[in-house]
Amino acid sequence: MRYVTAILALAFIILQVRLWQGDGSLLEVIALYRQAAEQKQVIADYNARNQQLLAEVQDLKHRLGAVEERARIDLGMMREGEVFYQIISPEDAKLLAPKPAVPQPEAADNG
């Protein structure tokens, strides 16, 4: 009876090790479920983006105003006779202000 108990205890220990470590272990399965959930979220994000792009393509194909809007925003185009006004905030004006010239040392003429 002792041998049977020892064999069963040894089998139990081996099975526990296989359950918690190695290929196909419980921890690995949990990690794979997490990765699958993350991938599903990434796919959902890409599907939403694809739907948005598809709607934009359809809009550009069927609405002339959408093409004009895209040309104005992305390419900075204007209609003939339009006047363009650009309003610059004080913070942007500081960035656009010319930098003071730094005097360069003159090269010595050894001639």
Short mmCIF file of the C-alpha atoms (twelve columns), coordinates in Angstrom:
data_MODEL
# 
_entry.id   MODEL 
# 
loop_
_atom_site.group_PDB 
_atom_site.id 
_atom_site.type_symbol 
_atom_site.label_atom_id 
_atom_site.label_alt_id 
_atom_site.label_comp_id 
_atom_site.label_asym_id 
_atom_site.label_seq_id 
_atom_site.Cartn_x 
_atom_site.Cartn_y 
_atom_site.Cartn_z 
_atom_site.pdbx_PDB_model_num 
ATOM 1   C CA . MET A 1   0.000   0.000  0.000   1 
ATOM 2   C CA . ARG A 2   2.910   2.353  0.668   1 
ATOM 3   C CA . TYR A 3   4.167   1.886  -2.880  1 
ATOM 4   C CA . VAL A 4   0.809   2.760  -4.347  1 
ATOM 5   C CA . THR A 5   0.606   5.882  -2.169  1 
ATOM 6   C CA . ALA A 6   4.152   6.895  -3.135  1 
ATOM 7   C CA . ILE A 7   3.446   6.346  -6.850  1 
ATOM 8   C CA . LEU A 8   0.207   8.306  -6.661  1 
ATOM 9   C CA . ALA A 9   1.950   11.142 -4.768  1 
ATOM 10  C CA . LEU A 10  4.756   11.201 -7.349  1 
ATOM 11  C CA . ALA A 11  2.213   11.218 -10.211 1 
ATOM 12  C CA . PHE A 12  0.330   14.043 -8.483  1 
ATOM 13  C CA . ILE A 13  3.515   16.119 -8.162  1 
ATOM 14  C CA . ILE A 14  4.461   15.522 -11.810 1 
ATOM 15  C CA . LEU A 15  0.982   16.495 -12.971 1 
ATOM 16  C CA . GLN A 16  1.051   19.650 -10.842 1 
ATOM 17  C CA . VAL A 17  4.382   20.673 -12.371 1 
ATOM 18  C CA . ARG A 18  2.961   20.123 -15.861 1 
ATOM 19  C CA . LEU A 19  -0.150  22.097 -14.930 1 
ATOM 20  C CA . TRP A 20  1.728   25.194 -13.732 1 
ATOM 21  C CA . GLN A 21  4.906   25.172 -15.870 1 
ATOM 22  C CA . GLY A 22  5.979   24.286 -19.387 1 
ATOM 23  C CA . ASP A 23  4.126   24.129 -22.694 1 
ATOM 24  C CA . GLY A 24  0.361   24.274 -22.390 1 
ATOM 25  C CA . SER A 25  0.472   25.221 -18.728 1 
ATOM 26  C CA . LEU A 26  -2.310  27.120 -17.058 1 
ATOM 27  C CA . LEU A 27  -0.191  30.297 -16.871 1 
ATOM 28  C CA . GLU A 28  0.581   30.096 -20.578 1 
ATOM 29  C CA . VAL A 29  -3.102  29.661 -21.439 1 
ATOM 30  C CA . ILE A 30  -3.995  32.717 -19.351 1 
ATOM 31  C CA . ALA A 31  -1.287  34.749 -21.124 1 
ATOM 32  C CA . LEU A 32  -2.624  33.627 -24.507 1 
ATOM 33  C CA . TYR A 33  -6.159  34.693 -23.552 1 
ATOM 34  C CA . ARG A 34  -4.808  38.126 -22.614 1 
ATOM 35  C CA . GLN A 35  -2.944  38.420 -25.908 1 
ATOM 36  C CA . ALA A 36  -6.083  37.410 -27.804 1 
ATOM 37  C CA . ALA A 37  -8.112  40.085 -25.998 1 
ATOM 38  C CA . GLU A 38  -5.474  42.721 -26.822 1 
ATOM 39  C CA . GLN A 39  -5.448  41.669 -30.473 1 
ATOM 40  C CA . LYS A 40  -9.254  41.854 -30.618 1 
ATOM 41  C CA . GLN A 41  -9.055  45.434 -29.343 1 
ATOM 42  C CA . VAL A 42  -6.411  46.327 -31.950 1 
ATOM 43  C CA . ILE A 43  -8.552  44.783 -34.678 1 
ATOM 44  C CA . ALA A 44  -11.609 46.705 -33.467 1 
ATOM 45  C CA . ASP A 45  -9.592  49.944 -33.586 1 
ATOM 46  C CA . TYR A 46  -8.417  49.179 -37.129 1 
ATOM 47  C CA . ASN A 47  -11.961 48.320 -38.221 1 
ATOM 48  C CA . ALA A 48  -13.236 51.638 -36.858 1 
ATOM 49  C CA . ARG A 49  -10.456 53.478 -38.686 1 
ATOM 50  C CA . ASN A 50  -11.198 51.580 -41.894 1 
ATOM 51  C CA . GLN A 51  -14.880 52.514 -41.644 1 
ATOM 52  C CA . GLN A 52  -13.934 56.154 -41.189 1 
ATOM 53  C CA . LEU A 53  -11.607 56.053 -44.198 1 
ATOM 54  C CA . LEU A 54  -14.237 54.286 -46.291 1 
ATOM 55  C CA . ALA A 55  -16.779 56.979 -45.438 1 
ATOM 56  C CA . GLU A 56  -14.239 59.648 -46.382 1 
ATOM 57  C CA . VAL A 57  -13.515 57.945 -49.721 1 
ATOM 58  C CA . GLN A 58  -17.228 57.725 -50.494 1 
ATOM 59  C CA . ASP A 59  -17.610 61.389 -49.563 1 
ATOM 60  C CA . LEU A 60  -14.744 62.389 -51.867 1 
ATOM 61  C CA . LYS A 61  -16.179 60.323 -54.719 1 
ATOM 62  C CA . HIS A 62  -19.700 61.699 -54.529 1 
ATOM 63  C CA . ARG A 63  -19.410 65.254 -53.135 1 
ATOM 64  C CA . LEU A 64  -17.497 67.961 -54.973 1 
ATOM 65  C CA . GLY A 65  -17.502 70.102 -51.828 1 
ATOM 66  C CA . ALA A 66  -15.489 67.431 -50.034 1 
ATOM 67  C CA . VAL A 67  -12.756 67.620 -52.690 1 
ATOM 68  C CA . GLU A 68  -12.701 71.402 -52.391 1 
ATOM 69  C CA . GLU A 69  -12.531 71.176 -48.597 1 
ATOM 70  C CA . ARG A 70  -9.623  68.715 -48.807 1 
ATOM 71  C CA . ALA A 71  -7.778  70.999 -51.253 1 
ATOM 72  C CA . ARG A 72  -8.239  73.970 -48.933 1 
ATOM 73  C CA . ILE A 73  -7.192  72.224 -45.723 1 
ATOM 74  C CA . ASP A 74  -4.427  69.908 -46.910 1 
ATOM 75  C CA . LEU A 75  -3.010  71.823 -49.857 1 
ATOM 76  C CA . GLY A 76  -3.748  75.408 -48.836 1 
ATOM 77  C CA . MET A 77  -5.531  76.128 -52.111 1 
ATOM 78  C CA . MET A 78  -7.926  79.043 -52.617 1 
ATOM 79  C CA . ARG A 79  -10.469 80.024 -55.213 1 
ATOM 80  C CA . GLU A 80  -9.647  82.787 -57.615 1 
ATOM 81  C CA . GLY A 81  -10.540 86.155 -56.123 1 
ATOM 82  C CA . GLU A 82  -10.544 84.961 -52.509 1 
ATOM 83  C CA . VAL A 83  -8.529  86.761 -49.853 1 
ATOM 84  C CA . PHE A 84  -6.599  84.769 -47.278 1 
ATOM 85  C CA . TYR A 85  -6.292  86.115 -43.734 1 
ATOM 86  C CA . GLN A 86  -3.946  84.456 -41.281 1 
ATOM 87  C CA . ILE A 87  -4.344  85.292 -37.619 1 
ATOM 88  C CA . ILE A 88  -1.239  84.755 -35.545 1 
ATOM 89  C CA . SER A 89  -1.447  84.420 -31.787 1 
ATOM 90  C CA . PRO A 90  1.126   86.273 -29.640 1 
ATOM 91  C CA . GLU A 91  2.831   82.967 -28.807 1 
ATOM 92  C CA . ASP A 92  3.154   82.092 -32.487 1 
ATOM 93  C CA . ALA A 93  4.392   85.591 -33.282 1 
ATOM 94  C CA . LYS A 94  7.289   85.088 -30.892 1 
ATOM 95  C CA . LEU A 95  8.206   81.874 -32.682 1 
ATOM 96  C CA . LEU A 96  8.019   83.541 -36.093 1 
ATOM 97  C CA . ALA A 97  9.975   86.665 -35.115 1 
ATOM 98  C CA . PRO A 98  13.364  86.918 -36.825 1 
ATOM 99  C CA . LYS A 99  16.308  86.025 -34.652 1 
ATOM 100 C CA . PRO A 100 18.895  88.749 -34.075 1 
ATOM 101 C CA . ALA A 101 21.927  88.314 -36.244 1 
ATOM 102 C CA . VAL A 102 25.021  87.110 -34.443 1 
ATOM 103 C CA . PRO A 103 28.094  88.984 -35.648 1 
ATOM 104 C CA . GLN A 104 30.600  86.655 -37.249 1 
ATOM 105 C CA . PRO A 105 34.281  87.207 -36.510 1 
ATOM 106 C CA . GLU A 106 36.055  88.528 -39.556 1 
ATOM 107 C CA . ALA A 107 38.751  86.363 -41.028 1 
ATOM 108 C CA . ALA A 108 42.231  87.745 -40.589 1 
ATOM 109 C CA . ASP A 109 43.812  88.776 -43.868 1 
ATOM 110 C CA . ASN A 110 47.385  87.462 -43.874 1 
ATOM 111 C CA . GLY A 111 48.056  88.605 -47.445 1 
# 
